[in-house]
């Protein structure tokens, strides 16, 4: 059989790639020139192909390992890799265990420079950074109402949200974003909206009492799904930043003392719109974690979420640097 190498594969734009993987209890290796993951079942070894040229991100859970040869091919294909705990949370780096956003970034030296140069200009000026943060929040709000409307208008009536109430709240939220005088005020505005959205999702699904507890600290299924889905969004956000050549440490609003803060900012563009309602719907339905993750990935593909992240960053860079 002829060997295939990442450099021989046709390049697919990251924003058009179809795959995001969460893998556990397997080994990733190179077999006959292809990157595959190996599982054990009833004394048999099963090999499953990973189409690396059409993959954005791989998140490795419990019981996983990866060979040097596999990492070399993943790097050549521009695939983001991260290690995590069970179910996808919390996310660890490969060399230290801490609850932080840390990724193995593909080591290509030929990333674009135009965006990072313009981004640094924004990042160094408080006023410009506030403008960028507001733009992120406005894009997030617009995407949220679009997606919640579509979900409400679909045949799935489990998520019976009051759209009129949401629109009224978001109009007020938009005004608060525009009038915020600093990032602390903006963070408070954001926190109040998120708290409201949790309440609205609970009522829409008749879920019952809910208190947000992060990083798997609670037994509530919606909390667990929110964590798992958010980390999938972080994978796409990390990929979007890497594609544009912007280091994850140049955050605008979140995690200023954490090296992956920008990943939070970018992931927030889609988390409330897609992950939040799906977490409550899946928890209400009694879905398994794998089914929930599959639904999230389908939503990412259906809404072109990676495209939206990349284009949002580009739009912010170009408008503020005029």
C-alpha positions in Angstrom: 0.0 0.0 0.0 1.3 3.4 -0.9 2.2 5.6 2.1 0.4 8.9 2.5 1.9 12.0 4.1 0.3 15.1 5.4 2.3 17.2 3.0 0.8 15.2 0.1 -2.8 16.0 1.0 -4.8 18.7 -0.5 -5.1 21.7 1.9 -8.6 22.3 3.2 -9.2 25.7 4.8 -9.7 25.3 8.5 -13.1 27.1 8.3 -14.3 24.5 5.8 -13.1 21.4 7.7 -15.7 19.0 8.9 -14.2 17.2 11.9 -13.6 17.9 15.6 -12.8 14.8 17.7 -13.1 14.0 21.3 -11.3 10.6 21.9 -10.8 8.5 25.0 -9.2 5.1 25.9 -7.3 4.8 22.6 -3.8 5.3 21.1 -3.2 7.7 18.2 -0.5 6.5 15.9 0.7 6.4 12.3 -0.3 3.2 10.4 0.6 2.8 6.7 1.1 6.5 6.4 -2.2 7.4 7.9 -3.0 8.8 11.3 -5.3 6.4 13.1 -6.6 5.8 16.6 -6.4 2.3 18.0 -9.0 0.8 20.3 -9.2 -2.6 22.0 -12.4 -4.7 21.9 -12.8 -8.4 22.8 -9.2 -9.2 22.4 -9.1 -7.4 19.0 -7.3 -4.3 17.9 -9.4 -1.9 15.9 -7.9 0.9 13.8 -10.0 3.9 12.9 -8.8 6.5 10.4 -8.6 10.2 11.3 -8.9 12.4 8.2 -6.3 14.9 9.4 -6.6 17.2 6.3 -10.3 17.7 7.1 -9.9 18.0 10.9 -9.7 21.2 13.0 -9.1 20.0 16.5 -8.6 16.8 18.5 -9.4 16.7 22.3 -7.9 13.7 24.1 -9.6 12.4 27.2 -8.9 9.7 29.7 -6.7 6.7 28.7 -5.2 8.2 25.6 -1.7 8.4 24.2 -0.2 9.8 21.0 3.0 8.8 19.2 5.7 11.2 18.1 5.0 10.3 14.4 1.3 11.0 14.8 2.0 14.4 16.4 4.4 15.2 13.5 1.7 14.5 10.9 -1.0 16.3 12.9 1.3 19.4 13.1 1.9 19.3 9.3 -1.8 19.2 8.7 -2.5 22.1 11.1 -4.6 20.2 13.6 -4.9 21.7 17.1 -4.5 19.1 19.9 -5.4 19.3 23.6 -5.4 16.8 26.5 -8.3 16.8 28.9 -10.0 14.9 31.7 -13.1 12.7 31.4 -15.9 13.9 29.1 -13.7 16.7 27.8 -13.2 18.7 31.0 -11.1 20.1 32.4 -8.6 20.8 29.7 -5.0 20.2 30.5 -1.8 21.1 28.6 0.4 18.2 27.7 3.1 19.0 30.2 1.3 20.2 33.3 -2.1 19.6 34.9 -3.8 22.9 35.6 -7.3 24.1 34.8 -6.3 26.4 32.1 -6.7 26.6 28.3 -3.5 25.3 26.8 -3.0 23.6 23.5 -0.4 21.9 21.4 -0.3 24.4 18.5 0.8 23.2 15.1 4.4 24.5 14.7 4.2 26.1 11.3 6.3 29.3 11.0 4.3 30.5 8.1 1.3 31.9 9.8 0.0 35.3 8.6 1.5 38.4 10.3 -1.0 41.1 9.3 -3.6 40.2 11.9 -1.3 39.8 14.9 0.4 43.2 14.0 -3.0 44.9 13.9 -4.2 43.0 17.0 -1.2 44.1 19.1 -2.1 47.7 18.3 -5.5 47.2 19.7 -4.3 45.2 22.7 -1.8 47.9 23.8 -4.4 50.7 23.9 -7.1 50.5 26.7 -9.7 52.4 24.6 -9.2 50.3 21.5 -9.3 47.1 23.6 -12.6 48.2 25.1 -13.9 48.9 21.5 -12.9 45.4 20.5 -14.5 43.9 23.6 -17.8 45.7 22.8 -17.7 44.5 19.3 -17.2 40.9 20.4 -20.3 41.3 22.7 -22.4 42.8 20.0 -21.5 40.0 17.5 -22.2 37.5 20.2 -25.7 39.0 20.9 -26.7 39.1 17.2 -25.7 35.5 16.7 -27.5 34.4 19.9 -30.9 35.8 18.9 -30.6 34.4 15.4 -29.8 30.9 16.7 -32.4 30.9 19.5 -35.1 32.0 17.0 -34.2 29.2 14.7 -34.3 26.7 17.5 -37.7 28.0 18.6 -39.1 27.9 15.1 -37.9 24.4 14.4 -40.1 21.3 14.9 -38.3 20.6 18.2 -40.6 22.2 20.8 -38.6 21.0 23.9 -36.9 24.4 23.9 -40.1 26.6 24.2 -38.3 29.9 24.8 -40.1 33.2 25.0 -38.6 35.0 22.1 -40.3 38.3 22.8 -38.8 38.4 26.3 -35.4 37.5 24.9 -35.5 40.2 22.2 -36.5 42.8 24.8 -33.7 41.7 27.1 -31.1 41.8 24.3 -32.2 45.3 23.2 -31.5 46.5 26.7 -28.3 44.4 26.8 -27.1 46.1 23.6 -27.6 49.5 25.1 -25.7 48.5 28.2 -22.8 47.2 26.1 -22.5 50.5 24.2 -22.6 52.6 27.3 -20.1 50.5 29.3 -17.1 52.8 30.3 -14.6 50.0 31.0 -14.1 46.2 30.8 -15.2 45.7 34.4 -18.6 47.2 33.6 -18.7 45.1 30.4 -18.0 41.9 32.3 -20.8 42.7 34.7 -23.2 43.3 31.8 -22.1 40.0 30.3 -22.5 38.1 33.6 -26.0 39.4 34.1 -27.1 38.3 30.6 -25.6 34.8 31.1 -27.5 34.4 34.4 -30.7 35.5 32.6 -30.1 33.0 29.8 -29.7 30.2 32.2 -33.0 31.1 33.8 -34.7 31.4 30.4 -33.3 28.0 29.3 -34.5 26.4 32.5 -38.0 27.7 31.9 -38.0 26.9 28.2 -37.2 23.2 28.9 -39.0 22.9 32.2 -35.7 21.8 33.6 -36.3 22.9 37.2 -33.8 24.3 39.7 -30.3 25.1 38.3 -27.1 26.6 39.7 -24.1 27.0 37.5 -21.1 25.0 38.8 -18.1 24.8 36.6 -15.4 22.2 35.9 -17.6 19.3 36.8 -17.9 20.2 40.5 -21.7 19.4 40.5 -23.8 16.3 39.8 -26.3 18.3 37.7 -26.3 16.9 34.1 -26.8 20.3 32.5 -23.7 21.6 34.3 -21.7 18.7 33.0 -22.9 19.2 29.4 -22.2 23.0 29.6 -18.6 22.2 30.6 -18.1 19.6 27.8 -19.7 21.7 25.1 -17.8 24.8 26.1 -14.5 23.0 25.7 -15.5 21.9 22.2 -16.1 25.6 21.5 -12.6 26.4 23.0 -11.1 24.0 20.5 -12.6 25.8 17.6 -11.7 29.2 19.1 -8.0 28.1 19.6 -8.0 27.0 16.0 -9.4 30.3 14.7 -6.7 32.3 16.6 -4.0 30.0 15.3 -5.2 30.2 11.7 -5.0 34.0 11.9 -1.6 33.9 13.7 -2.7 35.6 16.9 -1.3 34.2 20.2 -3.9 33.0 22.7 -2.5 35.3 25.4 -3.6 38.5 23.7 -7.0 38.5 25.4 -9.5 41.4 25.1 -11.9 40.8 27.9 -11.4 37.5 29.7 -8.6 35.8 31.5 -6.1 38.6 31.3 -3.8 36.7 33.6 -4.1 33.4 31.8 -2.2 32.5 28.7 -5.3 31.3 26.8 -7.5 34.3 27.5 -8.2 35.1 23.9 -9.7 31.6 23.4 -12.4 32.6 26.0 -13.2 35.8 24.1 -13.6 34.0 20.8 -15.5 31.0 22.1 -18.0 33.3 23.7 -19.2 34.2 20.2 -21.0 30.9 20.0 -21.3 29.4 23.5 -24.5 31.0 24.6 -26.1 30.7 21.2 -25.4 27.0 20.6 -24.0 25.2 23.7 -26.2 26.6 26.4 -29.6 25.6 24.9 -28.3 22.2 23.7 -27.0 21.4 27.2 -30.5 21.9 28.8 -32.3 20.1 26.0 -29.9 17.1 26.2 -30.1 17.1 30.0 -33.9 17.2 29.9 -33.9 14.3 27.3 -31.5 12.2 29.3 -29.0 12.1 26.5 -25.6 10.4 26.9 -22.5 12.5 26.8 -21.5 11.2 23.4 -24.9 12.1 22.0 -24.7 15.6 23.4 -21.2 16.1 21.9 -22.4 14.9 18.5 -25.3 17.4 18.6 -22.9 20.2 19.5 -20.5 19.3 16.6 -23.5 19.2 14.2 -24.5 22.7 15.4 -21.0 24.0 14.8 -21.0 22.6 11.3 -24.5 23.7 10.5 -23.9 27.3 11.6 -20.3 27.5 10.2 -19.1 28.5 13.6 -15.4 28.4 12.8 -16.0 30.7 9.8 -18.0 33.0 12.1 -15.1 33.1 14.6 -12.5 33.8 12.0 -14.6 36.4 10.2 -15.5 38.1 13.5 -11.8 38.5 14.4 -11.0 39.9 10.9 -13.9 42.3 11.1 -12.8 43.7 14.5 -9.2 44.0 13.3 -10.2 45.9 10.2 -12.8 48.2 11.7 -10.8 49.3 14.7 -7.6 49.8 12.8 -9.2 52.1 10.2 
